[in-house]
């Protein structure tokens, strides 16, 4: 894995900001660099992120959302009640409220960050699917069915330290 990782990422260095000699330290720094047109690509799990940033004036109108041809990492948010919760019934009421069509519809608003509902695309209530598709069209972003079709799972959390170590050894500190 390390040799593939090293070759494929290091081949990109001439095209990276400052030839890959340094990298943004935070997502906020990367967002600012993107907004200032210092870099041409920014990342977010939220496909409505560019639209949200444009609505607040953080990004210019030329920012657009796209998916990689071979897929894009997607994750889900989970709501759970811990075994030690002192008021499990209240927690369940809150979770049901948060998953309601009304709450999910409100979250689609750009002013709330246009969060994508936590439903599987094929199990999503049609009303929410319609609102998502309307929002995607209005905000020039990716339709929910396209997102679902191209979604690939996140890397296992156990592999993250290995990837970070490979990045440091073979990319960040490579000559």
C-alpha positions as CSV (number, residue, x, y, z in Angstrom):
1,X,0.0,0.0,0.0
2,X,2.7,2.5,0.9
3,X,4.4,2.5,-2.5
4,X,1.1,3.0,-4.3
5,X,0.2,5.8,-1.9
6,X,3.6,7.4,-2.3
7,X,3.7,7.4,-6.1
8,X,0.1,8.4,-6.7
9,X,0.0,11.3,-4.3
10,X,3.5,12.5,-4.9
11,X,2.8,12.6,-8.7
12,X,0.3,15.4,-7.9
13,X,2.8,17.6,-6.1
14,X,3.6,19.8,-9.1
15,X,-0.1,20.7,-9.3
16,X,-0.6,21.4,-5.6
17,X,-0.5,24.8,-3.8
18,X,3.2,25.7,-3.5
19,X,4.1,22.5,-5.2
20,X,3.0,20.5,-2.2
21,X,5.8,21.9,0.0
22,X,3.2,22.9,2.6
23,X,-0.5,22.3,3.2
24,X,-3.3,24.2,4.9
25,X,-3.3,23.4,8.6
26,X,-7.1,23.6,9.1
27,X,-10.2,23.3,7.1
28,X,-10.9,27.0,7.9
29,X,-7.6,27.9,6.3
30,X,-8.4,25.8,3.3
31,X,-11.9,27.4,3.0
32,X,-10.3,30.8,3.1
33,X,-7.7,29.9,0.5
34,X,-10.4,28.5,-1.8
35,X,-12.5,31.6,-1.3
36,X,-9.5,33.7,-2.2
37,X,-8.9,31.6,-5.3
38,X,-5.4,30.5,-4.0
39,X,-6.5,26.8,-4.4
40,X,-9.0,25.4,-6.9
41,X,-10.5,22.6,-4.8
42,X,-12.0,22.4,-1.3
43,X,-13.5,19.5,0.5
44,X,-16.7,18.8,2.5
45,X,-18.9,15.9,3.4
46,X,-21.9,18.2,2.8
47,X,-22.8,18.4,-0.9
48,X,-24.6,21.6,-0.1
49,X,-21.5,23.2,1.4
50,X,-20.6,25.3,-1.6
51,X,-24.2,26.6,-1.8
52,X,-24.2,27.4,1.9
53,X,-20.9,29.2,1.6
54,X,-22.1,31.1,-1.5
55,X,-25.3,32.2,0.3
56,X,-23.2,33.8,3.1
57,X,-20.8,35.4,0.7
58,X,-17.9,33.3,1.8
59,X,-17.5,31.7,-1.6
60,X,-18.0,33.4,-5.0
61,X,-20.7,32.3,-7.4
62,X,-18.2,30.3,-9.5
63,X,-17.8,27.7,-6.7
64,X,-19.6,24.4,-7.6
65,X,-20.1,21.0,-6.2
66,X,-18.9,17.9,-8.1
67,X,-18.4,14.1,-7.5
68,X,-15.5,12.0,-8.6
69,X,-16.3,9.6,-11.4
70,X,-15.4,6.6,-9.3
71,X,-17.3,7.8,-6.3
72,X,-17.1,10.0,-3.3
73,X,-16.8,9.3,0.4
74,X,-20.1,9.7,2.2
75,X,-20.9,9.2,5.8
76,X,-24.0,9.1,7.9
77,X,-24.8,10.8,11.2
78,X,-26.2,8.7,14.0
79,X,-28.4,9.4,16.9
80,X,-28.2,7.1,19.9
81,X,-29.2,6.8,23.5
82,X,-26.4,5.8,25.9
83,X,-27.1,2.9,28.3
84,X,-26.4,5.3,31.1
85,X,-28.8,8.1,30.0
86,X,-30.8,9.3,33.0
87,X,-33.9,10.0,30.9
88,X,-34.1,7.6,28.0
89,X,-37.7,8.4,27.1
90,X,-36.8,12.1,26.7
91,X,-33.8,11.2,24.5
92,X,-36.0,9.1,22.3
93,X,-38.6,11.9,21.9
94,X,-35.7,14.3,20.9
95,X,-34.4,11.7,18.4
96,X,-37.9,11.3,16.9
97,X,-38.3,15.0,16.7
98,X,-34.9,15.5,15.0
99,X,-35.8,12.8,12.4
100,X,-39.3,14.2,11.7
101,X,-40.1,15.4,8.2
102,X,-40.5,18.9,9.6
103,X,-37.1,19.0,11.3
104,X,-35.4,17.4,8.3
105,X,-37.1,19.9,6.0
106,X,-35.8,22.8,8.1
107,X,-32.3,21.4,8.0
108,X,-32.4,21.7,4.2
109,X,-32.4,25.4,4.5
110,X,-29.1,27.1,3.6
111,X,-29.3,29.1,6.8
112,X,-29.0,25.9,8.8
113,X,-26.2,24.5,6.6
114,X,-28.4,22.5,4.3
115,X,-27.7,19.2,6.1
116,X,-28.6,16.1,4.1
117,X,-31.1,14.0,6.0
118,X,-29.8,10.8,7.6
119,X,-32.1,8.5,5.6
120,X,-31.0,5.9,3.1
121,X,-31.8,7.4,-0.3
122,X,-34.1,4.5,-1.1
123,X,-35.9,4.8,2.2
124,X,-36.1,8.5,2.3
125,X,-39.7,9.9,2.5
126,X,-40.7,11.2,-1.0
127,X,-41.4,14.6,0.4
128,X,-37.9,15.0,1.6
129,X,-36.4,13.5,-1.6
130,X,-38.4,16.1,-3.6
131,X,-37.2,19.0,-1.4
132,X,-33.6,17.8,-1.7
133,X,-33.9,17.6,-5.5
134,X,-35.5,21.0,-5.6
135,X,-32.7,22.4,-3.4
136,X,-30.0,20.7,-5.5
137,X,-31.4,22.1,-8.7
138,X,-32.0,25.6,-7.2
139,X,-28.5,25.7,-5.7
140,X,-26.7,24.0,-8.6
141,X,-25.5,21.0,-6.7
142,X,-25.7,17.2,-6.9
143,X,-29.1,15.4,-6.8
144,X,-29.7,13.0,-3.9
145,X,-30.0,9.9,-6.2
146,X,-26.6,10.7,-7.8
147,X,-25.0,11.1,-4.4
148,X,-26.4,7.7,-3.3
149,X,-25.3,6.0,-6.5
150,X,-21.7,7.3,-6.2
151,X,-21.4,7.0,-2.5
152,X,-18.5,4.9,-1.2
153,X,-18.0,4.2,2.5
154,X,-15.5,5.9,4.7
155,X,-12.2,4.3,5.5
156,X,-12.3,2.3,8.8
157,X,-11.3,4.5,11.7
158,X,-8.6,1.9,12.5
159,X,-6.8,2.7,9.3
160,X,-6.7,6.5,9.8
161,X,-3.5,6.4,11.9
162,X,-1.8,4.2,9.2
163,X,-2.8,6.6,6.5
164,X,-1.7,9.6,8.5
165,X,1.7,8.0,9.1
166,X,2.1,7.1,5.4
167,X,1.2,10.7,4.5
168,X,3.8,12.1,6.9
169,X,6.5,9.7,5.8
170,X,6.0,9.5,2.1
171,X,4.3,12.8,1.1
172,X,4.6,15.6,3.7
173,X,8.2,14.9,4.5
174,X,9.3,13.4,1.2
175,X,11.9,15.2,-0.9
